[in-house]
Amino acid sequence: MRGPVCLLLCLLGSAPFATAEPDVFGTAEPVVYDLGTGGQLCVSGSLPAELTLAQAIERMLCHDPQTRLAWANAKVQAAQVGIARSAFLPRLDGRLESSRSDTRVDYRDLPGHSIDGQRRRRGANLELSWVLFDFGRRSAALNNAQQLLLAAIASQEMTLQNGFALAAQAYYDALAAQRSLTASRQVTVLAEQNLEAADAKYKAGVAALSDRLQAQTALSEASLRQVRVEGALRSALGVIALRMGQPPDTPLRLASDLETLPDTSFVKAIDELLAEARREHPALLAAQARLQAAGAAVAESRAMGRPSLALTANLARNHNDQSLTLNGDTREYDRSIGLQLKIPLFEGFERNYQVRNALARQEASQLELADTEQQVSLEVWSNYQSLSTETRSLRRTRELVEQSRQSLEVVQGRYRSGVGSMIELLNTLTAYASAEEQHIQALGNWQTSRLRLAASLGRLGFWALP
């Protein structure tokens, strides 16, 4: 487990692992991580004045039920490893018993003659059973449990990375809405300036009423767009607040900037990225571990139909306190030790079908691994192409915004000087607003495409944040 992802686990705290039962075999060690944070629990308390991307992700992951569910599943498999290890140890059982009985004997040939007796029995028994050899059944069961634990840990890491990406996506959506609101306000101000210019020219008698009405319509459209963007921003901030465990109307201020472009040095040639994903992607690691577990299950099923040799021992002590009519008190002592060979002879063909079942599950695991390899490769290729496309789009939209802004300034000057037309001015304003919108969309898409590519490689973490 890599450091950035381990930090996510540490943020969840160690409290869920605290149980009354001791972990004799240390099975929880692969699931609990100590990164030198002193067992820091999830972030709580008041929100910071400005919420950074890293702080938002930490808080959202702490309140994500999926991450806790994956963690719980890993703990379940850790306990299964302990169960498998316990099969190698002896079994010692003790039994205490106490009973009391009243006996009456009537003789048919001697009417009126009977014998009454009382008996009280107390006993203690200690039994030992230790399997010495079983043709690898316990070893196969342990291997199966260990591989399933590795699969659960890998699945947990994949869940964390998915939650990380979704949290970052929510934050970037809010940043994009925030940036769109700034742009829409600028467009509204420009529309107001156009209306003022059209109104002044109309009152001076050098422009038609249609110019004023068109400018007024453009201002209304800009105001409507601003209202919708404000609603989108409130919605995006509410999503972040809810996922952090806060009321949806919690006021939030985002500290990060959509324009800040993080480093992309991890992006290499596509063949190198594909090879890296096949080595490190947690989904592939989980599928490989499940395939190994399926192979161990086959070996376990076959070994269950073979003989087993066990050491047995017994220590018993019984006291019988009874009347003389029942031969008086007795004391019984019993000690025994021996070997027990158990040979399965016939189980109604159950074992055959258990082996067939395990083989079929192994075949399914092989197909699952092949499908996962294909899906990971497709995700890497798709996200690689998406990042390449958004990188080029980012440059083009930035140029488009600059060009449309310059064009708008020129047309505004032409209109004020009486040379340009209102239609030309409104078209230029619309082009500028569209360019700003496309640039903001390209910024958001670039940020999320970069994180998705890192996630498809199986190494997304806090290192990927700006």
Buried (B, 14 or more C-beta within 10 A) or exposed (E): BBEBBBBBBBBBBBEEEEEEEEBEBEBBEBBBBEEEEEEBBBBEEEBEEEBBBBBBBBBBBBBBEEBBEBBEBBBEBBBBBBEBBEBEEEEEEEEEEEEEEEEEEEEEEEEEEEEEBEBEBBBBBBBBBBBEEBBBBBBBBBBBBBBBBBBBBBBBBBBBBBBBBBBBBBBBBBBBBBBBBEBBBBBBEBBBBBBEBBBEBBEEEEBEEEBBBBBBEBBEBBBEBBEEBBEBBBEBBBBBBBBBBBEEEBEBEBEBEBEEBBEEEBBEEBEEBBEBBBEEBBBBBBBBBBBBBBBBBBBBBBBBBBEBBBBBBBBBBBBBBBBEEBEEEEEEEEEEEEEEEEEEEEEEEEBEEBBEEBBEBBEEBBEBBEEBBEBBBEBBBBBBEBBBBBBEBBEEBBEBBEEBBEBBEEBBEBBBEEEBBBEBBBBBBBBBBBBBBBBBBBBBBBBBBBBBBBBBBBBBBBEBBE
